[in-house]
Structures are given as structure tokens and as C-alpha cells.
Amino acid sequence: MPHSPSRRQIWFIRHAQSCANAGLATTHPTDITLTEKGQNQARAITQKIESAPDLIVTSPYLRTLQTAQPTLAKFPNAEHAEWPIQEFTFLSPARCRGTTTAERLPWVKDYWARADPDYSDGDGAESFRAFVERVRDAWKAVQDPALGKFVLLFSHGQFMSALNWQLQNGWCGVDGDLMLEFHRFHREFPVANGGVLNCLVSQ
């Protein structure tokens, strides 16, 4: 898919399948690795990219770097940077250590039922309000034409859902109702592993 000569293309790409996505127990959000299937998906992503990107961005989480590695190898002249476009970690990593997605499900349900955008679950957890602000900051950052005409950002499912949700609904304030609205949007329109959100921005 070539990029437009008249407008800048910004691709947000969700990481490939991780061990957490496959239902395995994990230790910390930053250290989750790809499965063998995820490694194959990461290689397949390169087939979607026909033009050399100017910049390749990864989050601080290992699974995005692993997903980006085949693309970085294919385009060795592209600049590489790390931005805070990591996943929304709304549960405390300490209490989640060694658990699976299924085991965390009751905590997840409790978190969203609380519908408190300022609530923090503990050390290392992020409030919903802070998460939304981080997504907005990333969107502001990609508006800089100095980044180049074609930028790839390897990110995460909820982060991309939040960006897509806000682009569709406007950059409004955050409250409990909007928090639940986002959660419904994310569940109804999930981003697949390796999925791409292609955003056109002005030169």
C-alpha cells in the first residue's frame, strides 16, 4: 500500500500475537513476548508496507519491538524511536504477576464497573484519564511534518481503539459515561493483532 504523495500517512500497527493474547501467564506488561504465531504475523506485516517509512516508532513494551523487528530489517535506513504509546495498564502489575487473562477477568470487570476515570489500581497502574491524555499527546506528536511523510507506529490494541474512538467522536472531556462508552467501543470493534489504523494528516 503506497503512501499518498499529497498527504502524510501515519500507520498505527498493533503488535502481533503475544503470550498474553494466547492466554498464557505473564510476569509484567513490559516483558510480554510474542508467540511463534506472533513472530509469523510480524514477518507478514512487512508485506503490507510497499514504501520505505521515514520513521518507525515502537512502544517501551517488548512485544512491539519484536513485532517491528522484521520491518526494521527490511528498511534499515528508517529512523527508529521509542514513544510512550504502550498499552493501557489499568491493573496493578504487582498483583497481576503470574496470572492469565482468564484469571484477571474478574478484576477487569470490577475496574470498568467502577467507571472512575481518576481511579488508579496501584503502583504501575494508569488512570483512564491519564491514558486518554497520553493518546492525545501521541496524536499531537505525529502532526509534526518533520517526522516525515510516512510514519509507522507499532502500538497496542486499547491504545489504537482509544485513538480511533476519539478521532470518530471528537477530543472531548473525560467522565465515567465516556469511559464506559469507550469500553463498549473497544469490545465491539477490537483491533486484530497486526491490524493497521491508517491516518492521513496534512503536510
C-alpha positions as CSV (number, residue, x, y, z in Angstrom):
1,M,0.0,0.0,0.0
2,P,1.9,3.1,-1.2
3,H,1.6,6.3,0.7
4,S,-0.1,9.4,-0.7
5,P,2.2,11.9,-2.4
6,S,-0.1,14.8,-1.2
7,R,-0.7,13.9,2.4
8,R,1.3,12.3,5.2
9,Q,0.4,8.8,6.2
10,I,0.6,7.7,9.8
11,W,0.2,4.0,10.4
12,F,-0.6,2.7,13.9
13,I,0.1,-1.1,13.9
14,R,-1.0,-3.4,16.7
15,H,1.7,-5.8,17.8
16,A,1.5,-9.4,16.7
17,Q,0.1,-12.2,18.9
18,S,1.7,-12.2,22.3
19,C,1.8,-14.8,25.1
20,A,-0.9,-12.9,26.9
21,N,-3.1,-12.9,23.8
22,A,-2.7,-16.6,23.7
23,G,-3.9,-17.0,27.2
24,L,-0.6,-17.7,28.9
25,A,0.5,-16.5,32.3
26,T,2.7,-13.4,32.2
27,T,5.0,-11.6,34.7
28,H,5.0,-7.9,33.8
29,P,3.3,-5.9,30.9
30,T,6.7,-4.6,29.7
31,D,8.2,-8.1,29.3
32,I,5.5,-10.0,27.4
33,T,6.9,-11.7,24.3
34,L,5.4,-12.8,21.0
35,T,4.3,-16.4,20.4
36,E,5.5,-18.3,17.4
37,K,2.3,-17.3,15.6
38,G,3.1,-13.7,16.5
39,Q,6.5,-14.0,15.0
40,N,5.0,-15.2,11.8
41,Q,2.5,-12.3,11.9
42,A,5.3,-9.8,12.4
43,R,7.0,-11.1,9.3
44,A,3.7,-10.9,7.4
45,I,3.3,-7.2,8.3
46,T,6.3,-6.3,6.1
47,Q,4.3,-7.4,3.1
48,K,1.7,-4.6,3.7
49,I,4.5,-2.0,3.6
50,E,5.4,-1.2,0.0
51,S,7.2,2.2,0.5
52,A,10.1,2.8,2.9
53,P,8.9,4.6,6.0
54,D,10.7,7.7,7.3
55,L,10.3,6.8,10.9
56,I,9.4,3.6,12.8
57,V,8.2,4.0,16.3
58,T,7.8,1.3,19.0
59,S,6.4,1.5,22.5
60,P,8.5,0.6,25.5
61,Y,6.9,-2.8,25.7
62,L,9.0,-5.7,24.3
63,R,6.2,-7.1,22.1
64,T,6.1,-4.0,19.9
65,L,9.8,-4.1,19.3
66,Q,9.6,-7.8,18.4
67,T,6.8,-7.1,16.0
68,A,8.7,-4.2,14.4
69,Q,12.0,-6.1,14.0
70,P,11.2,-7.6,10.6
71,T,10.1,-4.2,9.3
72,L,13.3,-2.6,10.8
73,A,15.3,-5.2,9.0
74,K,13.5,-4.6,5.7
75,F,14.0,-0.8,5.9
76,P,17.4,-0.3,7.7
77,N,17.6,3.3,6.7
78,A,14.4,4.3,8.5
79,E,14.9,6.2,11.8
80,H,13.8,4.3,14.9
81,A,12.4,5.9,18.0
82,E,10.6,4.8,21.2
83,W,7.5,6.7,22.3
84,P,5.1,6.2,25.2
85,I,2.4,4.6,23.0
86,Q,2.2,1.5,25.2
87,E,-0.9,-0.4,26.2
88,F,-3.3,0.9,28.9
89,T,-2.2,-0.9,32.1
90,F,-5.1,-0.2,34.4
91,L,-4.5,-3.1,36.7
92,S,-1.5,-3.1,39.1
93,P,1.3,-5.2,37.6
94,A,2.3,-6.4,41.0
95,R,-1.0,-8.2,41.7
96,C,-1.2,-9.5,38.2
97,R,2.2,-11.1,38.2
98,G,2.0,-14.8,37.1
99,T,-1.7,-14.6,36.1
100,T,-3.5,-15.3,32.9
101,T,-6.1,-13.2,31.0
102,A,-8.8,-15.5,32.3
103,E,-7.7,-15.2,35.9
104,R,-7.6,-11.4,35.6
105,L,-11.1,-11.2,34.2
106,P,-13.0,-10.5,37.5
107,W,-10.6,-7.7,38.2
108,V,-11.1,-6.3,34.7
109,K,-14.9,-6.3,35.2
110,D,-14.6,-4.6,38.5
111,Y,-12.4,-1.9,37.1
112,W,-14.7,-1.0,34.3
113,A,-17.8,-1.3,36.5
114,R,-16.3,1.4,38.8
115,A,-16.3,3.8,35.8
116,D,-14.0,6.2,37.6
117,P,-11.6,7.9,35.2
118,D,-9.3,9.0,38.0
119,Y,-9.0,5.7,39.8
120,S,-5.6,4.0,40.0
121,D,-5.3,0.4,40.9
122,G,-1.9,0.7,42.5
123,D,1.8,1.1,41.7
124,G,2.4,1.0,38.0
125,A,-1.2,1.3,37.0
126,E,-2.6,4.2,35.0
127,S,-5.8,6.0,35.4
128,F,-8.2,6.2,32.4
129,R,-7.8,10.0,32.3
130,A,-4.0,9.8,32.1
131,F,-4.3,7.1,29.4
132,V,-6.6,9.3,27.3
133,E,-4.2,12.2,27.7
134,R,-1.3,10.0,26.6
135,V,-3.2,9.0,23.4
136,R,-3.9,12.7,22.7
137,D,-0.3,13.6,23.2
138,A,0.7,10.9,20.7
139,W,-1.7,12.2,18.1
140,K,-0.4,15.8,18.6
141,A,3.2,14.5,18.2
142,V,2.5,12.8,14.8
143,Q,1.3,16.1,13.4
144,D,4.9,17.3,13.1
145,P,5.8,17.2,9.4
146,A,9.5,16.9,10.4
147,L,8.8,13.3,11.2
148,G,8.4,12.5,7.5
149,K,5.7,11.7,5.1
150,F,5.3,8.0,6.1
151,V,5.5,7.0,9.8
152,L,4.8,3.6,11.3
153,L,3.9,3.3,15.0
154,F,3.9,-0.2,16.5
155,S,1.4,0.1,19.4
156,H,-1.3,-1.8,21.2
157,G,-5.0,-2.7,21.0
158,Q,-6.6,-0.5,23.5
159,F,-4.3,2.4,22.6
160,M,-5.4,2.2,19.0
161,S,-9.0,1.8,19.9
162,A,-8.8,4.9,22.1
163,L,-7.2,6.8,19.2
164,N,-9.8,5.6,16.7
165,W,-12.7,6.3,19.2
166,Q,-11.5,9.9,19.8
167,L,-10.9,10.6,16.1
168,Q,-14.5,9.5,15.4
169,N,-16.1,11.2,18.4
170,G,-14.0,14.3,18.9
171,W,-11.5,15.2,21.6
172,C,-13.9,15.8,24.4
173,G,-13.6,15.7,28.1
174,V,-13.4,12.5,30.1
175,D,-16.1,11.3,32.6
176,G,-17.5,8.0,33.7
177,D,-20.0,7.7,30.9
178,L,-17.4,8.3,28.2
179,M,-15.2,5.8,29.9
180,L,-17.9,3.2,29.6
181,E,-18.6,4.3,26.0
182,F,-15.0,3.7,25.1
183,H,-15.0,0.3,26.7
184,R,-18.0,-0.7,24.7
185,F,-16.4,0.6,21.5
186,H,-13.2,-1.4,22.2
187,R,-15.1,-4.6,22.8
188,E,-17.3,-4.2,19.7
189,F,-14.5,-3.1,17.3
190,P,-11.3,-4.7,18.5
191,V,-8.1,-4.3,16.7
192,A,-6.7,-7.6,15.5
193,N,-3.1,-8.5,16.1
194,G,-1.1,-6.9,13.3
195,G,-4.1,-4.7,12.4
196,V,-3.4,-1.2,10.9
197,L,-5.0,2.1,11.6
198,N,-4.1,4.3,8.6
199,C,-4.4,8.0,9.4
200,L,-3.9,10.7,6.8
201,V,-2.7,14.1,8.1
202,S,-2.0,17.3,6.3
203,Q,1.5,18.1,5.1
